[in-house]
Amino acid sequence: KISGKEISSVWNRRRPPTVLSDSVKNIIVREYVARESQIFLSSLHHLLNTFLVSDPDATEVASRKPYQLLVARKIGFHVPPTFVGNSVGTAREFLQPLSDVAIKTIGMAAIEIKSDLHPDFDCLRLYTRRLDRGEIEKSLPQVRNCPVILQPYIEKDFELRITVVGESVFSCAIYS
């Protein structure tokens, strides 16, 4: 056991998925228990009154990619033309002049998946993907099922990941 008085700082990288006991059978009750557990974890830093490297509430807002795009544009970053939504017709119009497109999630880039075929595989990561014209046409009808972000694909030399903690700035380049 750890006393809250022993904790001086918390780094909240990601909220872990809630692992429920198999004794909770009813799906509605499972959803309720999972939601309550997440609310408890989200509130824990307020109860501990400690230094947070990343506030869960601020991180949740900042993880919304449409919001990120608005903030980036507002502070002067160049943001390419962007489609956000699930209208197949509007997406088709947006994609008309493009040969390659980047498709991105709106927010959450991972989902939990359990199946009999892959019992050890419990997480699917949905990274930004490059689609060519053929892949776009094949995938477009699926947009109606789940909102996405579409942008012209832009070749890159590398990506930067930048983290600010207080007055300190940490950065790294990702070559992919």
ChimeraX attribute file (.defattr): number of C-alpha atoms within 10 A of each C-alpha:
attribute: neighborCount
match mode: 1-to-1
recipient: residues
	/A:1	3
	/A:2	6
	/A:3	7
	/A:4	13
	/A:5	9
	/A:6	9
	/A:7	12
	/A:8	11
	/A:9	13
	/A:10	14
	/A:11	11
	/A:12	15
	/A:13	11
	/A:14	10
	/A:15	11
	/A:16	9
	/A:17	11
	/A:18	15
	/A:19	10
	/A:20	13
	/A:21	8
	/A:22	7
	/A:23	7
	/A:24	12
	/A:25	10
	/A:26	9
	/A:27	9
	/A:28	10
	/A:29	11
	/A:30	18
	/A:31	14
	/A:32	12
	/A:33	16
	/A:34	16
	/A:35	13
	/A:36	13
	/A:37	16
	/A:38	16
	/A:39	11
	/A:40	12
	/A:41	15
	/A:42	15
	/A:43	13
	/A:44	14
	/A:45	18
	/A:46	12
	/A:47	9
	/A:48	16
	/A:49	13
	/A:50	16
	/A:51	14
	/A:52	15
	/A:53	15
	/A:54	17
	/A:55	16
	/A:56	20
	/A:57	10
	/A:58	9
	/A:59	13
	/A:60	14
	/A:61	12
	/A:62	14
	/A:63	14
	/A:64	14
	/A:65	17
	/A:66	19
	/A:67	14
	/A:68	13
	/A:69	15
	/A:70	12
	/A:71	13
	/A:72	13
	/A:73	13
	/A:74	11
	/A:75	8
	/A:76	8
	/A:77	11
	/A:78	10
	/A:79	12
	/A:80	13
	/A:81	9
	/A:82	16
	/A:83	21
	/A:84	17
	/A:85	17
	/A:86	18
	/A:87	18
	/A:88	16
	/A:89	13
	/A:90	12
	/A:91	21
	/A:92	15
	/A:93	11
	/A:94	16
	/A:95	21
	/A:96	9
	/A:97	9
	/A:98	14
	/A:99	13
	/A:100	18
	/A:101	20
	/A:102	17
	/A:103	20
	/A:104	20
	/A:105	20
	/A:106	18
	/A:107	17
	/A:108	14
	/A:109	13
	/A:110	12
	/A:111	12
	/A:112	10
	/A:113	12
	/A:114	13
	/A:115	9
	/A:116	7
	/A:117	7
	/A:118	9
	/A:119	9
	/A:120	10
	/A:121	12
	/A:122	11
	/A:123	11
	/A:124	12
	/A:125	10
	/A:126	13
	/A:127	12
	/A:128	13
	/A:129	13
	/A:130	17
	/A:131	17
	/A:132	14
	/A:133	14
	/A:134	10
	/A:135	12
	/A:136	19
	/A:137	12
	/A:138	9
	/A:139	11
	/A:140	16
	/A:141	15
	/A:142	13
	/A:143	16
	/A:144	14
	/A:145	10
	/A:146	11
	/A:147	18
	/A:148	20
	/A:149	21
	/A:150	24
	/A:151	20
	/A:152	20
	/A:153	17
	/A:154	10
	/A:155	6
	/A:156	8
	/A:157	8
	/A:158	10
	/A:159	11
	/A:160	10
	/A:161	9
	/A:162	10
	/A:163	13
	/A:164	11
	/A:165	10
	/A:166	7
	/A:167	5
	/A:168	7
	/A:169	9
	/A:170	9
	/A:171	10
	/A:172	11
	/A:173	11
	/A:174	10
	/A:175	9
	/A:176	7
